[in-house]
């Protein structure tokens, strides 16, 4: 009887240890997958540059190789096409538990008019139209859809001196369809940039 009592804790302890190892492996796998997506996006697709100036946090970003042949074909067909960018200012060093300080959504839309052979372009910031213009230049369309400069995200009064922050930008296509602008078939791409706020 004593032998059986002594064996029971060892079996239970082994089960706990096995559970801890399995859970640790699962956590490492999830982190590795997430880091793989972020690094791939940061390195190849979406470049982000934050700037604190004149009391505002401004963000410039560019979606590299955003207008694939499939996207250009969709635009030329007359289908209204939009790229939507979600910008977030966060406190921390890019972990799951970082606090969001502020965020905005900017959307660039283009529609080709087959009658006039011109592109009608517009941009909205949090649903408000910020700019609209026509063009006949395809390069102008590409820049309009993929390159943004000094987009205001927050005031610097919301930041702490010497605090660690980062900007996260997520890009999506609208409407979503069978084609994808991203090389690995996702309907979004992620970019980020860390910075220290020095007043």
N, C-alpha and C positions, 0 to 999 in steps of 0.2 A: 504493500500500500504506500509506503513511504517513497519507493522508487517511482511509482506512478505520479505522485504529487510533485516530485522533483522534475519529472519530464514535462509536465504541463506548461510551466512558464517558458521553457526553452522553445516549445513549439509555437507559443503565442508570440514570443519575441522574434522568432524567425519570420512569422507572417507579417509582423509590423515592419521589420527591416525590408522585406520584399516589397511591401506596399510603398515604403518611402523611396526605394530605388525606382520603382515603376513610375511613381508620381514625379520624381525628379527628372527622369528621362522624358516624360511627357512634356514637362515644363520647358526643358531644353529644346525639344523638337519644335514647340510652338514659337519660342523666342527666335530660333534659327530661321523659321519660315518667315516670320514678320520682318526680321532684319534683312533677309534676302530681298523681300519686296521693296523695302525702303531704300536700301543701298542701290538696288538696280534702278529705281526711279530717280534717286538723287544723282546718280552718276551718268545717266544716259538721256533722261527725258525732260525733267523739269528743274531748271536752275532758279534759285531764289536768293535775293539780296535785300536784307532789311537795312533801314537807315532811320536814325532818330534825329530829326531836324525841325527847328522852329516849333517846338512843342508837340510834334506829332511823330508817330511811328509810321514810316512810309515803306512800302514793299514794292520792289521791282522783280518781275519774274518773266521767264520765257519758256514756252513749251517747244522743245526742239523736235523737229521732224513731225510736227502735229498734223500737217495737211498731207496725209497719205494720198495715194492715187484714188483709193476708194472714197475718201472724203471729197476730193476735188470733183470726182464723177457725180457724187450726190449733189454738190453745190451746182454744177453745170446743168443738172437735170431740172433745176428750179426748186428743189426741196429746201425750205428754210432750215439752216443748220446752225446750231449753237454750241459753243464751248462754255461751260459753267465752271467757275473757279471758286472754291470755298477757302477763304483765308482765315487762319486762326492765330492769334497771339497767345502763347502759353508760357507759364512760369515753370522752370525746371530744365531738365536736360534730356527731354524726349523719352519719357517713360509712360506707362499706362496711367499713372496716378497724377499726372501733371494737371495743374489748374488752368482752365481757359480764362484769359483776361478779357479778350474781345474778339469779335469775328465779323467779317463781311462776306458777301457773295457778289462777285462780278460776273456778268454774262455778256459774251460777245456773240452777235448773231449776224448772219449774212444770208441774203436771198438774191439769186440771179434772175433778172427780168429778161426773158427771151425776146421780148418785143424791142426794148431799148438797148439790149446787149450791155446792160450796166448792172453792177452789184449794189444792192442797198444794204448798208452796214449800220448797225446800232450797238450801243453798249449800255447796260444798266448796272447800277450799283444798289444792291439791296432792293431791287424791283423798280427803282427810279431811273428814268432815262437820263443818262449823263451826256451822251453824244450820239449823233446820227448823221450820216453823210453817204453820198453815192460815189462810186468810182468805176473806172473801166480797167484798172490795173490789178492784175492777179497778185503781184507782189504786195501791193497795198492790202489786199484781202488777207494774205498770209500773215502780215505783220499785225493787222487788226485783230485777228483771231488768236494769235499766239504770243504777242509781246506786249507787256504792260510795264509802265514806269510810274513810280511814286504813287501807288494806290494807298490812300490813308486807311489805317486799320484801327488806330487808337491814339489817344493823347498820351504824352509822356508822363502826365501827372498820375497815371495809373501804375507807373513803374517805380520800383525801389532802386535807390542808388546802388550800383555794383551788383545788382541782381542778375541771375542767369535766366535768360528767356530764349524762346525760339519761335520762328514763324513756320507754320505748316500750311502748305497749299495743296489742295486736292482738286484735280481737274476731271470733269465728266463731259460726255457728249450728250446732246439732246437734238432730236429724239434718238433714243437707242434703237438700233436695228441690228441686222445680221452681221454688218461689217463693223469692224473695230479699228480705231485709230492707233491702238497700242499694239506693239509687236507680239506680246504674249497673250492677246485675246481678252484682256480685262476691259471693263468699261470705265475705269478710272485710273489715274496715275497720281503718285504722291511725291512731293518734294518738300524739303525743309532746310532751314538755316538757323544755327544757334548764334546768339550774341550776348554780350554783357553790356548792360545799360550803364554808361558813365555820363552823368549830367555835365 
